[in-house]
Amino acid sequence: MITRRGVLVAALLAPVAARAQGALPAMTPAADLEWSYLADTVMGGVSQGAARIEGGVLRLTGTVSTANRGGFIQARTALPAGLPEGTTALRLRVRGNGERYFVHLRTTRTRLPWQYYQQGFPTAADWAEVDLPLAGFTASGSLMAGAIRAEEVRSLGVVAYGRDHEADVSVAALGAV
């Protein structure tokens, strides 16, 4: 587990100035963040996996099972100061085993453990950058606000979710655009 809290927040603030100058925002290496692993076992599911830093890259692996009302494994990092004001999307540098994975965002308005905003992304064996517009995230429940405000985001999870499969996804870097 990485112990450098706040690094992502500081690194994500730099893109605001960079956008004003017309430059691409800097990406934060995944290894510079503190990640925690969780799975559906907290609610009786049977999925198994691990999240670890390998060669400077976050790697989430395991077996996702929908048995016993389960169906996820996740690596999550806290964003206590939110995303920079004006952020319209997240950018991730990812690779994986060809499965579809998800980013889950929690905000100051997601109070219950099962509340989050979700957007999927594809993976392939080669590294690729994917942009996930904040407007494309969908709420996990109908009683949640439909729009995400960047400054209200409090955590980001990389998630293998929703179907029985073998998970293997890596994240080299992420940033706000």
N, C-alpha and C positions, 0 to 999 in steps of 0.2 A: 504494500500500500504506500502511496506517495504521501508525504506529510507537508508539502508546501501549500498550505491553504492560501486562498486569495490570489494566486498567480494568474488564474484565468480571468478574474475580474480586472486586474491591472492590465493584462495583455489585451483584453477585449475593449478597454478604453482607448487604446492606441488607434484602432480602426476609425474612430470618429474623426480624429484629426487627419488621418490618411485619406478618408473619403473626401474631406473638404479640399484636399490637394489633388484629388483625382487618382490617387494610388490605390492599389488593391490592399485590403486590410491584411494585417499580419495574422498568421495562424499560430495557435498555441499548441505545442507538443502535448499529446495525451499523457506522456510520462511526467509532465510538470504539474499534473492535477492529482488530487487525492480521490481515489475511487473506492467505493464500497460495493460488495456483491450482495445481492439478495435474490431469493427465488420464491416460487409459490409455496414452498414448504412452510412459510410463516402462516399460511391459511389452510394447511392440510394437503397441499399438492405434493407431487412426487418427482417433479423435475429436479435434475441434478446438474451442477456445472461449477465453473470457476471463472474468476476475472483476475488477471494478473498483468503485470508489465513485463513484456518480453522484448529485448532488444530495443527499448525505448518506445514500444508500441503497446497500447491497451489491447488485450486479446480476451474475448469472451467466448468460452466453449462449454459444451455440455449437451445434455439430452433434455429436450422440452417434451413434456407429456401433459396431455389434457385429462388424464385419469384423475379421479378424485377431485374434480372441479378445479384443476390446476391449469397451467399452461404458460409459464414464463420463467426466464432467468434474466438478470439485469445487472449491469454495472452502472452505478450512479455517482455523480459528483455534485457537490453543493455549489450554488452560486449566490452567496448571501447578499450581494449588492445588486443582483439582477443583471440584465444585459444592458449595454449602453443605450441611452435614449437614441432613437432614430434607427435602431437595428430593424431590418426588414426580413432578414433570413439568417439561418445558420449554415455554415459551410463545414463539411467533414471530409477528411481524406480517409477512405475506407477500402478494405478488400475483404473477401469472404469466400464462402463455399458455394456461391450462386443462389443462396436463399435470400428471401426478403427479410430485412430487419427493420427496427423501429427506433425512433427517438421519442421518449416520453419527457415532457416538460411539466414540472409542478410550479405553481405560482403562489402568490400570497392568498389567492382565493381558492386553492385546492386544499381543503381542510381534512378530508377523509382519505384514508390510505388508498382507496380504489379510484380516486379522482386524479386525472392527468389529461394532458393534451398530447395527441399522438400523430405522427406522420411516418410513413414507411419510406424505405430506400432500398434499391437493389444492390447486390454485391456480385463481384466476379473475382477471379484469381489475381488479376492485376489491380494495382492501386488506381483509384479514381477519386476525383473530387465531386461531391454531391452537394447541391444547394437545396435547402429546405426552407421555403418562405414561411414566415410566421403565420401568414394568412391561410396556409395550407394545413395547419394543425387542427385536428378535430377533437372536440371535447369527449371524454369518456362517458358522460351522462347528459341527459337532456336539461337538467336544472343548472348546469354550469354556464357561465358567460361564454359567448361564442368567439370573441376576439381576445387574443393574447396581447398584453402590453409588455414590451421588452423589459421595462424596469421592474415588473412584478415577477419575473421568472426567478425561481429560487433553487431549482435543481434540474439537471439534465441526465437522463438515463438512456443508455444504449441497451436495447431490449430484443431478445429472441422471444417471440410471443405468438400465442393463439392457435397453434397447430402442432401436432406431433412431428418432430424433426430433430436432426442433429445440428447443433448450432456451432458455428466457427466464424466469428467476425472480428476484424481488427480495425482499430482506429488509430491512425498515426497523429492526427492533429485536428483541431476544430477551432472555429472562430465565428465572429459576428460580422455580417455584411449589411 
